[in-house]
């Protein structure tokens, strides 16, 4: 028994000696890495007459998520470089002006969403064109309006051109080369049924893979008679990814109450606009209005403060000060956070 006790004491001494010889761990050197998704907002600020308000500063905005104040991480106006206002984590997602003009059709036209430390200028614009059998009338005029819009996006903006009928056709992937986009526009032909919401959902998924500001511009004649997904699913995904959807349609769509209501709700929910054009000239005015909107949007982003809500999160953006309260703001009204695994799987590097 005495021999066992001696052996036990020797073993304890060896263990204590080994522990003493190990270097002490410095808690200050522990790095806890947390992946945080950046929430991107595209914010339009206008007066009562619809004129864009420029020259605002980050301190003029208050951003709330579920009533929780948020700290703006990046800020930019129009096509100016987006600048960083806070230091970003190494694991965080890096987000990738013409004079005001005036145009209005049926009261819907407006009158006058880089790295965190470098420039994010312009936007990635995804154009989705209806080539279904609803578009036989005025097809060439619609192509002309889209082509003029593409040419007007001078500067660093990147453009993708997709078309759809029953299936989605990616005529020109995202590129800064306008000639490739224009070629894609001119090669489209009309025919087959319309699956707008199917195509729009796929376009949102494509656009969501890229960093920086993204917008989707849809030209549709209206009815959808072949989609398998509802417009509500499209709106929710676009909200989660921070992608405004602009809808341009013809007067035929205005005569179809369901389509017109869906277009207006879909664009409003994502921070975009809906336009209903009576003539081909109105179509061009609608595209010009969208171009002006993109040139005057404020780009804000933030890292969400701790929030236990994993469902729908309401976003509120307001202006500070008495002189600014008279202006109206247009942006998306919220989003549903995507699971971290899904967000990582869908992301690809910016071009």
Secondary structure, 3 states (H helix, E strand, C coil): CHHHHHHHHHHHHHHHHHHHHCCCCCHHHCCCCCCCCEEEEEEEEECCCCCECCCCCHHHEEEEECCEEECEEEEEECCCCCEECCCCCCCCCCCCCCCCCECCCCCCCCECCCCCCCCCCCCEEEEEEECCHHHCCCHHHHHHHHHHHHHHCCCCCEEEEEEECCCEEEEEEEECCHHHHHHHHHCCCCCCCCCHHHHHHHHHHHHCCCCCCEEEEEEECCCCCCCCCCHHHHHHHHHHHCCEEEEEEEHHHHCCHHHHHHHHHHHHHHCCCEEEECCHHHHHHHHHHHHHHHHHCEEEEEECCCCCCCCEEEEEEEECCHHHCCCEEECCCEEECCCHHHHHHHCCCCC
